[in-house]
Amino acid sequence: MKTSELRAKDTAALEKEIAELLRAHFGLRMQKATQQLSNHSQLGKTRRDIARAKTILAEKKKGAAR
């Protein structure tokens, strides 16, 4: 997901997006553990998407606190 798309969302939508990404990442990890994962690059992509979303959420919370 692009950064501009994430910045357009409010904090509640970002928290929901993070929860969905964490759920997807867990599913990919389980697929990897059971040798069913065909595209291993998806793990890195979801991990980076989670980090990106968490960073933007932290920026928004910090900006709202000011």
N, C-alpha and C positions, 0 to 999 in steps of 0.2 A: 504494500500500500504506500502511496506517495505521501510525502510530508505535507504537501498542501491540502490533501484530502483530510488528513488527521487534524490539521490546524483549524479547519472549517467546522469541526465538531465541537460540541460543548463538553464539559467535564463528565457528565453522566454518560454520554455516548462514547466517550473515550474509555471510561471504565468498563462499559459493556464490550467494547471492541477488544480490550485487553483480556477480559474473561474468555471471549470466544477464541482469541489467539492462543491462550494458555491451554484451552481444551483441545484445540487442533494440534498443538505441539505435543501434548500428552498422547494423543492418538497416533501421531507419527512415531513417537518413541516406542510405543507398544508394537507398532508394525515392524520397527527395526528390530526389536527384541525377539519377535517371532519370525524373523526373516521374511517378512511379507512386503517390506518397503522396497519399491523399485527405483524411486528417485530420491537419493540420499541428500541432494542439495536442498530439498524442501525443509529439512531440519534447520539448516543455517538460515534460510530465508525467514522462516517463522520466528526464529530466535531474534533476528535483527528487527523484524516488524514489532515484536513485543518490546524490545529495547527502545525503538523509535517512539512507539505510542506512550510508553512510560515516561520518556524524557519530555515529550510535549505536554503530557498531563502534569508533570512536576512544574514545568514552566508556567502553565496556566494557573496552577494553585499558588505559585509564588507571586505571580502578577496580581492575582485576586487579593492576596494578603496585604499588598501595599496600599 
